[in-house]
Amino acid sequence: MTPILVPSPNFDARLAPPDMIVVHYTGMADGPAALARLTDPEAKVSAHYLVEEDGRLFALVPEERRAWHAGKSSWRGETDINAASIGVEIVNPGHELGYRPFPEPQIATVIDLLADIRSRWTIPGDRILGHADVAPRRKTDPGELFPWKRLAEAGHGLWVEPAAAPGAPLAEGDEGLGVLTLRSGLARLGYDCLRSGAYDADLAVVVRAFQRHWRPGRVDGTADGETRARLMALLRLATS
């Protein structure tokens, strides 16, 4: 896998080795438009890599530099995600421009790229995340069509498929121990989520972000039994 070098001027110094990978979709009309924006000094955005739909790989910023891809974001209390991560942009028009499945050649390149990155840096599986995970109130990418399960089967990231937990779904307006447990679990996994309070609209946003990654068959912000079971299983896996 030989990347095509298209240097971006949009980076600065990294002060510590990266220990996270953040996956994005471009959310633009096509790959050339995304590549132009990621290399435009006026845009002040970038990523380390861009993966085209046909599988071509573009290298934009050296891994040892801090690319500008995550914006305002947080994971496990860390708020400078750019400093901690390597950013991978994947060409896809996104939810606003005709979201569609990611082609096989593209995903094959992503899997090879992740293996290559992880051969150089210590990046645990539980720190391979989507942009929506680290910025759930602003972003939805790479979205529910991104094949996280496929990546995990190749050894990159976490995936679980437990039996659904019993009990009524938790939804906006609910209160009580179940909501507190849900908030605590999401925060322990890494989401920026308050650990107290009722099931409000903000919690529903975070639940949708979780579902886009780990429960893509249902992205509605309601914590049904399967959503909660997947969260608990992920917590066991992430801390084992």
N, C-alpha and C positions, 0 to 999 in steps of 0.2 A: 504494500500500500504506500504509494509515493504521493504525498500531497502536492497540490499546485500552490506555489507561493504567491500570495497577493498581500503584501504587507499593509497593515493598517497603522496609521499614526496614533491611534487612540488607545494609549496605554500609559502606565506609569510603573514605578518600582514596586516590586513585591518584597515584603520584609520577612516572610516566613514561607516554608514550602507549602504548596497546596495540599489539602487533605479532603477535597470535595470536588465533585463534578456536578455542574448544573446544566440540564438539558432544556433547550428552548425550541419553539418553532419560530420561523421568521415573521409570520403574519403579514407578508407582503405579496404582491401579485405574482412574482416569480423570483427565481434565484438571482438573475443579474441585478434586479432592483435591490434585493437584500445585500448582495455583495457590494454594490455601489454605496449603500448607506453605511455599512459596517466599516468602510474604508474612507469615508468622507470626514475630513477633519472638522467640518462645521457641525456634523451630527453628534460628535462626542459620545458615540457608542461603538462597541466592538465586541468581538468574541475571539477565542483562540482558534476555533475551527468553524467552518461552514460545510455542511454535507448536502449536496444536491440530490434531487430526486432520482437521478440516474446513477448515483453512487459515487460521483466525483467528490474528492475531498480537497478543500481549500484551507491552507494554513495562513492565518491572518496576524496573530500575535504570538510571540514565543511563550512557551509555557512558564518560563521563569519570570515573565512580566505579568503585571496585573491588568487584565483587560476590563472593559467597562460594560458589563452585560447584565448584572443582576439588579442594579438600582437599589432603591430602598427595600431592604429585605432582612430576614432574620431566620436563624435556625439554632435551636438549643441555646438561645441567649446571645449568639454571635450576630453582630449587626453589620460587619464589613464582609459580606459574602464575596465580593469581588476579590478581596485580599486572600481569602481562604480557598478559592475555587478555580477550576478550569471551566470555561464556558464553551458549550457546543451548540451551535445554531443549526437547526434542521429545516431545510426548505419545505414550507407548507403554508398555504395562504391563511390558515387559521380560521377561527370561528367567525370572524367578520367578513371574510372574503371567499368562503367556500371550503370550509374544513373538509379534509378527505383523508382516507387511510394513507399510511406511509408506505411507499413501494418497497418491495423486497430488496432491490439493490441498495437502496438507501439505508435500510436497517442493517443489512450485512456489513456495510461500511461503518455504521455507528458501532456495532459490536466489535469489529476489528480495531476501531479507534480507541474504544474504552480499554480493551486489552493492552494496546500499545501504551496509552497514558499510564495505566496502572503498573506497567513494567518499570516505570521510572519513578513513580511517587507512591507513597503509602496512602491509599484511598480505600477505606472500608466500604463494604457493600451498603451499609445504612447511611452513607453519605453520597450516594448517587441519587440525585433528586431532580425534580422538575422545577421550572421557574415558579409555577403556581404553589409549590410546597413552601418556598422561601418567601414568596410575596403573594399570599392568598387573597389579599384584599385588592390587588391591582392586576393580577395576571391569571390566565387560565391555561397557559401552555406548559408542556406540549399537548396536554389535553387527553381526553378519555380514549381516543383512537390510537394513542402511542402504545406500542406493545411492550409494556414494562415486564410482563410475564416472560416474554421471549428473551429479553435481556437477562433476567434473573436465571433462566434456564441455561444461558451461556456463561453464567458465573458473575454477572454484574448487577448488583442491586438486590433488594429483598422482595420476596413474593410469598404469600401464604394463601391457602384455600381451606380454612377451617369450616366445620359445620356451623350453621347459624345459631346464635345464642337465643334462648327463649326470652319471652317478654315483649311487651308492647313497644313500638317504635318511640323514640324520643324526637320531639319536633319543637318548633318555635312556640313559646308560651309555657312549655313545661318547666318544672322546678323540682328540686329535691336531690336525693343522693345519687340517682342515676345520672343527672346532668353534671353534678360535681365530679363524679367518676370519669365521665366522658371528657370533660375539660382537662382534668388531671392527666388522663392518658394521652391526649393529643399534645399537651405541653411536654410530657415526658418523652414522647417520640421526637419532638423537636419543633412543633408548630408554635408560632407566636399566639398564644391563647391564654386568656385569663383563667385562673384556677378556681374562680368562684362566680356566682351569679346564675341567673336564669338562662334558659335556652333562648337567646335573642338572635336578631338578624346577623350579628357579627359572628356568633358561633356557627350559624348555618353556612356562612361563607367559608369558614375554615373546614367544616365537614365536607362541603362540596370539593374543596381542594384535595382533601384526603381521598374522597371517592374517585376523583379523576385519576389518581395514581393507583390506588389499591382496591377500588370497588367500581370499575368503570361501567359495569352494567346498569348502575343506578346512580346518577349524579343529580340529586335533588335537595341536598342539605338536610335530609331527615336521617337520623341515626337509627336505622332499623337493626334487627338482630345480627344480620350478616356484617354490616358495617362495624358494629361494636366488636363482634367476634374477630374480625380481621385486625382491628386495632390491638386487641389484647394479644393475639398471636404474634403480631409484629413486635410488640414490646418484649415478649419473651424471646423472640429471635434476635432482636437488636441488642439485648443485654446478656445473651448466653455466651 
